[in-house]
């Protein structure tokens, strides 16, 4: 078995900027997420996610080496879903990758009964499931999520892989000239005084946006910005 590849085999793993528990969490890797190993240290592993090429450090105890990429056929769409490993039951978050029935990742075996949301993939549907989730820098689950993590997870549930950070996401897609003409699921990006993209949300229509600010919530929006009473 090579340690060039790995896969997340617990509900989620914090990805840190530097190799240390006190270092800033810049992302999370979800169950079933495959990554390339860039550097191995005694306690830490530098990884690059196969889905969005995002690099971060994870605890080596949370690293599961694999010899080939699993061929997952399901993306978890509910805010969280049960999965079993032996006699243990876990809840894994939306955006996680699994297979129906019994499947293995490395030396570990899991069972998923197929109780997954198979309704039409609509971003607003999945975003609404995360309303109330607390804001967490680097977070990607209902237990804590940031603005670009919200967008990435929601669109992953729809089968669309977006980059991790808001400024990276803003570099793709087509521009909508007027906020009033935005359609449900369009993405709105916001910059700071230096012109750097620092925030993103999902348009519900031409007047409302769902975004992570304090918590995942719905606010009013117009051409001047977001309003919250």
Secondary structure, 3 states (H helix, E strand, C coil): CCCCEEECCCCEEEEECCCCCCCCEEEEEECCCEEEEEEECCCEEEEEECCCCCEEEEEHHHCCEECCCCCCCEECCCCEEEEEECCEEEEEECCCEECCEEEEECCEEEEECCCCCCCCCCHHHHHHHCCCCEECCCCEECCEECHHHHHHHHHHHCCCCCCCCHHHHCCCCCCCCCHHHCCCCCEEEEECCCCCEEEEEEECCCCEEEEECCEEEEEEEECCEEECC
